[in-house]
Amino acid sequence: MNKHHLTNMKVLGIIGGLSWESTQHYYQIMNRDIQEKLGRSNSIEAIIYSINFERIKASLDKNDWGHIAKDVIEIAKKIESAGASFLIMTSNAVHKVADEIAAQISIPLLHIVDPTAQAIKQAKITKVGLIGTSITMEETFYKDRLKNTHGIEVVIPEKSDRDCIQKIIFEELTVGKLISTSRVALYTIISKLAKSGAEAVILGCTELTLIVEQKGTSVTLFDTTELHAKAAVNTLLETQ
């Protein structure tokens, strides 16, 4: 790889704003990673569509996934038409409709579960805890992909802890509030998952990385935001 530039870099399509707090973190990770790989003033080639998260949240509150899918498919098509080579979505929960979106576009969708699962398998771990939104923890789309595609068993927190995580994400993290008592609560939940048999824990919401860090716990963490962002960079740098 040329250390200073790559003339045929792919163009990344990003559906962000889910929330913007985590999207900006994605953008920072990707640009720092590509600069480290290529040097000088290199940065990613990208087309970003940032959704007004309140619009998505209104549909989430009504459990109207048909509307979310329709909305995001329309955006994905716009990004494809603008010239993106492949697509990522900066949200774990919205991957509930990933297959529907992928079926409506001709460019690849880099699914957030896959680079996370690859890192888990490389660590020779087969049973993980999962924290994220209630949708991600409780519904089958995420756990089934980990289990059926990658052979990774998943355990989730008890109901009261799931409710606590949901509240922290939607009432605090998506609006930029980082509260110390919430950080402590999350680390406690992570420890409980480890005690229940999880060999590691997935940070399965892209906002969780804003408040939970590896240095805060002895339990191995797999940060979906960082793993997804760095996988996107690797895909950008693949020869077309």
Secondary structure, DSSP 8 states (H G I E B T S, - for coil): --SS--TT---EEEEE-TTHHHHHHHHHHHHHHHHHHH-TT----EEEEE--HHHHHHHHHTT-HHHHHHHHHHHHHHHHHTT-SEEEES-SGGGGGHHHHHHT-SS-B--THHHHHHHHHHTT--EEEEES-HHHHHSHHHHHIIIIIH--EEE---HHHHHHHHHHHHHTGGGT---HHHHHHHHHHHHHHHHTT-SEEEE-STTGGGT--GGG-SS-EEEHHHHHHHHHHHHHTS--
